[in-house]
Amino acid sequence: MADKFEESIYITKPLSPKKDDIFKLWEEVMDSGWFTNMGKQHNLFEKELLEYLKIENISIFNNGTIALIVALKALNLPLGSEVITTPFTFAATPHTISWNGLKPVFADIDLDTMTLSPKAIEKAITLNTSAILPVHVYGFPCDVEAIDKIAKKHNLKVIYDAAHAFTTEIDGRSICDWGNITMLSFHATKLFNSIEGGALVYSDKKFGNKIYELRNFGIKRIETEEDIKQGIKTRDIISDVGINGKMNEFQAAWGRALLNEIKFEQNKLREIANVYVEHLSCMNEIYIPTIPKNISNSYQYFPIIVRQNDKFSRDNLYDELLKNNVYSRKYFYPLCSDFECYKSLPSSNPLNLSVAHKISNNVLCLPFYSNLGIEKAKKICDIVKDIKK
Ligand SMILES: *Cc1c(COP(=O)(O)O)cnc(C)c1O
């Protein structure tokens, strides 16, 4: 029998930049006297993210949820229209739909990708549908090509929640290249963080000004020749119902300093993932979802699916790990469609979401961060195997 851990092992540990790097940048910010509102660190962070992710346009935000709220707003969807989304996600996803005065409609997920099923999306489309909001859960990509086709056919907008998918690529192409707008989260618990933070990525440059304005209270950005010709010089024109979504200089600096560490972190995470796969995939009771070879994994989470039998279930595995001081996470359980604020929606009917219920009842995310190290990952595997005995 493996001994229990003396210290608590949590699901993740936030990454920090090197102290020398961040203190130097923070000192620079303090001396500059410019703490927020699209300052030097902010603009450099956006520029460096463009290069890092090999994308065309990005706007950074104070968090991913506000970014997603602004994305939906920027698309000018008819008030009260329906947005199809997955119940197998974090609460923020459906909430951003509701905050825009739109109606979330839940559709089922696919067993193999755990993301929105294209078939279920098509079934959910009505005359009132205006957009689709799929989530690249755990950094595993949605069926982006199929969703693209559906959107074109029905003239719908697509906004991706890529909070888990920082650096995920399909055939070397950024996951942010699909859909009208993609949201990234830089929350402390995510693979890459700016303490709190997020971003919108979009291929169509025309969203840039709209997003810039909505992020900053709707204050119009005066820069077109047309405006200048018309003699509009002040920035006091409010163009739309905006919000405060700005990222401050200290967090932008943190993000910049941390960007250099991500590749190293992902290499370490790959090693830990390999340990889990090597030791757990031989167990009949455990299924480890894998992604196809042409996709680069973000290594944001390590989910396993428990094949329930009389002696072994997800909840029982969770409890036993806890007795050994290992805090795994039932992520995402319960489904968003079971939340008090959404459970009365017609689309929340469990019969409509059978795959999502099945995954949600059997999924468990194992501790996954570089400092865990290979030895502790092996020990977690030993504990799991002991439970079965
Ligand atoms: C973390 C997360 C968000 C919200 O991002 P914040 O930056 O914390 O606001 C949205 N969707 C999913 C799937 C997430 O995991």
PDBQT file of the ligand as one rigid body, heavy atoms in Angstrom, charges set to zero:
ROOT
HETATM    1  C1  LIG A 401     -11.871  30.216 -16.097  1.00  0.00    +0.000 C 
HETATM    2  C2  LIG A 401     -12.938  30.090 -17.086  1.00  0.00    +0.000 A 
HETATM    3  C3  LIG A 401     -13.682  31.186 -17.525  1.00  0.00    +0.000 A 
HETATM    4  C4  LIG A 401     -13.599  32.542 -16.880  1.00  0.00    +0.000 C 
HETATM    5  O1  LIG A 401     -12.388  33.168 -16.950  1.00  0.00    +0.000 OA
HETATM    6  P1  LIG A 401     -11.993  34.272 -15.863  1.00  0.00    +0.000 P 
HETATM    7  O2  LIG A 401     -10.721  34.839 -16.445  1.00  0.00    +0.000 OA
HETATM    8  O3  LIG A 401     -11.760  33.567 -14.561  1.00  0.00    +0.000 OA
HETATM    9  O4  LIG A 401     -13.072  35.269 -15.798  1.00  0.00    +0.000 OA
HETATM   10  C5  LIG A 401     -14.602  31.001 -18.538  1.00  0.00    +0.000 A 
HETATM   11  N1  LIG A 401     -14.811  29.793 -19.076  1.00  0.00    +0.000 NA
HETATM   12  C6  LIG A 401     -14.133  28.703 -18.675  1.00  0.00    +0.000 A 
HETATM   13  C7  LIG A 401     -14.402  27.383 -19.332  1.00  0.00    +0.000 C 
HETATM   14  C8  LIG A 401     -13.195  28.808 -17.646  1.00  0.00    +0.000 A 
HETATM   15  O5  LIG A 401     -12.565  27.714 -17.208  1.00  0.00    +0.000 OA
ENDROOT
TORSDOF 0
